């Protein structure tokens, strides 16, 4: 399948370049609470990665007014 070939090649090139990790950003929590994440979690874990908990992602608005407009528009959808 294409995703396996793509990620396999990317990881090979990164390893050759000296990279020590390749972050696929997020999997289903180990308690299984996010059932809709099961498929891509299986894909990611299949590469032999490790579970670790990071603090998460956060927005840091540079232009606060534009960010407020963005958040309001996003919440209207």
C-alpha positions as protocol buffer text, in pm:
chain_id: "A"
residue {
  index: 1
  type: UNK
  ca { x: 0 y: 0 z: 0 }
}
residue {
  index: 2
  type: UNK
  ca { x: 117 y: 351 z: -78 }
}
residue {
  index: 3
  type: UNK
  ca { x: 124 y: 486 z: 281 }
}
residue {
  index: 4
  type: UNK
  ca { x: 356 y: 204 z: 389 }
}
residue {
  index: 5
  type: UNK
  ca { x: 587 y: 258 z: 93 }
}
residue {
  index: 6
  type: UNK
  ca { x: 592 y: 634 z: 144 }
}
residue {
  index: 7
  type: UNK
  ca { x: 664 y: 622 z: 518 }
}
residue {
  index: 8
  type: UNK
  ca { x: 915 y: 341 z: 476 }
}
residue {
  index: 9
  type: UNK
  ca { x: 1111 y: 544 z: 222 }
}
residue {
  index: 10
  type: UNK
  ca { x: 1092 y: 862 z: 431 }
}
residue {
  index: 11
  type: UNK
  ca { x: 1217 y: 675 z: 739 }
}
residue {
  index: 12
  type: UNK
  ca { x: 1501 y: 517 z: 541 }
}
residue {
  index: 13
  type: UNK
  ca { x: 1615 y: 856 z: 412 }
}
residue {
  index: 14
  type: UNK
  ca { x: 1588 y: 1018 z: 754 }
}
residue {
  index: 15
  type: UNK
  ca { x: 1788 y: 737 z: 913 }
}
residue {
  index: 16
  type: UNK
  ca { x: 2060 y: 782 z: 651 }
}
residue {
  index: 17
  type: UNK
  ca { x: 2060 y: 1155 z: 732 }
}
residue {
  index: 18
  type: UNK
  ca { x: 2119 y: 1076 z: 1101 }
}
residue {
  index: 19
  type: UNK
  ca { x: 1772 y: 1139 z: 1242 }
}
residue {
  index: 20
  type: UNK
  ca { x: 1691 y: 949 z: 1559 }
}
residue {
  index: 21
  type: UNK
  ca { x: 1311 y: 978 z: 1556 }
}
residue {
  index: 22
  type: UNK
  ca { x: 1015 y: 1024 z: 1324 }
}
residue {
  index: 23
  type: UNK
  ca { x: 703 y: 1161 z: 1489 }
}
residue {
  index: 24
  type: UNK
  ca { x: 376 y: 1055 z: 1329 }
}
residue {
  index: 25
  type: UNK
  ca { x: 188 y: 1274 z: 1581 }
}
residue {
  index: 26
  type: UNK
  ca { x: -62 y: 1097 z: 1794 }
}
residue {
  index: 27
  type: UNK
  ca { x: -219 y: 759 z: 1847 }
}
residue {
  index: 28
  type: UNK
  ca { x: -518 y: 627 z: 2034 }
}
residue {
  index: 29
  type: UNK
  ca { x: -467 y: 653 z: 2411 }
}
residue {
  index: 30
  type: UNK
  ca { x: -365 y: 322 z: 2564 }
}
residue {
  index: 31
  type: UNK
  ca { x: -697 y: 308 z: 2747 }
}
residue {
  index: 32
  type: UNK
  ca { x: -869 y: 284 z: 2405 }
}
residue {
  index: 33
  type: UNK
  ca { x: -1094 y: 583 z: 2472 }
}
residue {
  index: 34
  type: UNK
  ca { x: -1082 y: 717 z: 2115 }
}
residue {
  index: 35
  type: UNK
  ca { x: -1228 y: 431 z: 1912 }
}
residue {
  index: 36
  type: UNK
  ca { x: -1218 y: 622 z: 1581 }
}
residue {
  index: 37
  type: UNK
  ca { x: -836 y: 644 z: 1613 }
}
residue {
  index: 38
  type: UNK
  ca { x: -793 y: 265 z: 1610 }
}
residue {
  index: 39
  type: UNK
  ca { x: -711 y: 229 z: 1238 }
}
residue {
  index: 40
  type: UNK
  ca { x: -433 y: 481 z: 1209 }
}
residue {
  index: 41
  type: UNK
  ca { x: -304 y: 383 z: 1553 }
}
residue {
  index: 42
  type: UNK
  ca { x: -258 y: 28 z: 1420 }
}
residue {
  index: 43
  type: UNK
  ca { x: -78 y: 172 z: 1116 }
}
residue {
  index: 44
  type: UNK
  ca { x: 157 y: 382 z: 1330 }
}
residue {
  index: 45
  type: UNK
  ca { x: 225 y: 118 z: 1596 }
}
residue {
  index: 46
  type: UNK
  ca { x: 299 y: -130 z: 1317 }
}
residue {
  index: 47
  type: UNK
  ca { x: 622 y: 60 z: 1252 }
}
residue {
  index: 48
  type: UNK
  ca { x: 755 y: -42 z: 1593 }
}
residue {
  index: 49
  type: UNK
  ca { x: 733 y: 296 z: 1762 }
}
residue {
  index: 50
  type: UNK
  ca { x: 710 y: 378 z: 2129 }
}
residue {
  index: 51
  type: UNK
  ca { x: 425 y: 528 z: 2328 }
}
residue {
  index: 52
  type: UNK
  ca { x: 502 y: 852 z: 2506 }
}
residue {
  index: 53
  type: UNK
  ca { x: 286 y: 1132 z: 2636 }
}
residue {
  index: 54
  type: UNK
  ca { x: 361 y: 1484 z: 2526 }
}
residue {
  index: 55
  type: UNK
  ca { x: 198 y: 1797 z: 2666 }
}
residue {
  index: 56
  type: UNK
  ca { x: -14 y: 1847 z: 2355 }
}
residue {
  index: 57
  type: UNK
  ca { x: -47 y: 2121 z: 2100 }
}
residue {
  index: 58
  type: UNK
  ca { x: -145 y: 2476 z: 2172 }
}
residue {
  index: 59
  type: UNK
  ca { x: -220 y: 2788 z: 1972 }
}
residue {
  index: 60
  type: UNK
  ca { x: -8 y: 3096 z: 2031 }
}
residue {
  index: 61
  type: UNK
  ca { x: -189 y: 3383 z: 1859 }
}
residue {
  index: 62
  type: UNK
  ca { x: 37 y: 3654 z: 1722 }
}
residue {
  index: 63
  type: UNK
  ca { x: -247 y: 3877 z: 1602 }
}
residue {
  index: 64
  type: UNK
  ca { x: -507 y: 3839 z: 1873 }
}
residue {
  index: 65
  type: UNK
  ca { x: -793 y: 4011 z: 1689 }
}
residue {
  index: 66
  type: UNK
  ca { x: -750 y: 3795 z: 1378 }
}
residue {
  index: 67
  type: UNK
  ca { x: -726 y: 3489 z: 1598 }
}
residue {
  index: 68
  type: UNK
  ca { x: -1050 y: 3583 z: 1771 }
}
residue {
  index: 69
  type: UNK
  ca { x: -1223 y: 3618 z: 1432 }
}
residue {
  index: 70
  type: UNK
  ca { x: -1080 y: 3283 z: 1324 }
}
residue {
  index: 71
  type: UNK
  ca { x: -1205 y: 3110 z: 1641 }
}
residue {
  index: 72
  type: UNK
  ca { x: -1551 y: 3263 z: 1608 }
}
residue {
  index: 73
  type: UNK
  ca { x: -1577 y: 3157 z: 1243 }
}
residue {
  index: 74
  type: UNK
  ca { x: -1455 y: 2807 z: 1328 }
}
residue {
  index: 75
  type: UNK
  ca { x: -1714 y: 2771 z: 1604 }
}
residue {
  index: 76
  type: UNK
  ca { x: -1995 y: 2875 z: 1367 }
}
residue {
  index: 77
  type: UNK
  ca { x: -1935 y: 2577 z: 1138 }
}
